[in-house]
Amino acid sequence: MNALVRLGVVLVVASTGCSNDSTAEGENAAAPDAAQTDAAQADAAQVDATGPDAAPPAPTWHQDVAPIVLTYCADCHSGIGIAPFPLRTADEVRRMGPSVVAAVESRTMPPWEAAPGRIAYRFDESLSDAQIATLQAWVAAGGPEGDPASAAPPLERERSALSRVDFKTGMAALYRPVGRPDDYRCFILDWPFEAERFVTGFAVQPGNPRMAHHASAYIFGPENAARVDQMDADDPEVGYACYGAPYVGSPINMQFLGAWAPGGAGFDFPEGTGIRVRPGSRMVLQMHYNVSESGPAPDRTELAFRLADSVADEAWILPWFDLDWVLRPDSMRIPAGATGVEHVFEGDPSNAAITRFVLPGLDLSRGLVLHQVAAHMHTRGVRIHAEVTRDDGTETPLLDIPRWDYDWQRTYTFAEPVSVSPGERLRMGCRWDNAAPDAIDRAWGEGSDDEMCAVTYFVTLPAAR
Ligand code: HEC
């Protein structure tokens, strides 16, 4: 900031005959209580430094920074949500300046884990390189305010939303988290329909937004209802403790509906598609609570659904991982002390064991169309990636999360659906670091001492020819 601020001070002094006091204040600009003066001076720099050799003007709050922060940060950093501090005003952002810069440079904030530039997604919440540079330059310049009279309008960002609510269901009773600071818990939600219904969209409506870190929804078919009810009955509180998967013990077949992160208003599934729910199914909501900010308080979260009696294109959730990793845990071993351990799986979706296990009877011999992707690992995961290997040997990237963060799992919707022809292969892989001093050998499992490596696709069949 200093060069620009000093230039501003010099120009202000030159043009208005200000006393030397303001120069002294300018030199002292890092002091928080000088922030206002500082900002005014940097504005002066912007106005006056217009010569051909002048440095580009510093970005200002009203013209450059507010649109970015209000569009990409303030939904969560609102003072009433899960984020630890508000980011709504120039003061609030300036005060957090260095950590804001660190968080956007490392792309940990906004929490959008997919690496940029591989494949386009709808509802992208990540910042562009230019927006990151604007935040860096603004903080470096001391956070100048600019002129509120010519404030820039909010940025356009495509936001997902649930267009209609046909049915709402919630946790059976209030739950107060016991884990500190994180508590992971599954709740069975009432699903009263006596006929088949198709879910065509859903939204998570947290009862207590200050604790709701993320959430996932699942459907268990009627054949597994008794086991799910038993898990609930075995735990004295409402719901049951669950971590990596919405069940305890040996794997149970289920359909993953989607993941929600704070700030999200839910989403409609792609036009014309829906996921079948049979009568007697169990709808399960997995909540990740974090009570660092709020302390433990009671919560009753609700799920809102858009429903249809029939749909043009039935959709399925196709989980994609090596079934061997589940059946023979040693096949996905992550030895204690090891870093950079990788496991990769590639297969033809029409005849892979995982397809036959999870979606028995589904005929993918004409290929399939992918609409959304989500990824899942536990806390030692470093990277997860997924791609299509085409017939000609080229690859279409689908998702690459280069710095996995268990706390920010979400569903990514492709900007254009991705067709996979018969014979083309889906590949995915994970990398782990397991070198902590207390490390133990790890393998597939749903507990917090275990690891998982899975992607799920929201798929439909190609249009009939
Ligand atoms: C989807 C909600 C969400 C959005 C959007 C979001 N944040 Fe955050 N932010 C959080 C949460 C929650 C935390 C607490 C740490 C955690 O749980 O990851 C956090 C933590 C932070 C921190 C503390 C340091 C760190 O990295 O943990 C900074 C700085 C930050 N956010 C800045 C930003 C900025 C700047 C933006 C916009 C460019 C932004 N955040 C957008 C939810 C969000």
Boltz pocket constraint, residues with backbone or C-beta under 6 A from the ligand:
constraints:
  - pocket:
      binder: B
      contacts: [[A, 68], [A, 69], [A, 72], [A, 73], [A, 74], [A, 75], [A, 76], [A, 77], [A, 82], [A, 83], [A, 84], [A, 87], [A, 96], [A, 99], [A, 100], [A, 103], [A, 104], [A, 108], [A, 109], [A, 110], [A, 111], [A, 127], [A, 261], [A, 262], [A, 263], [A, 407]]
      max_distance: 6.0
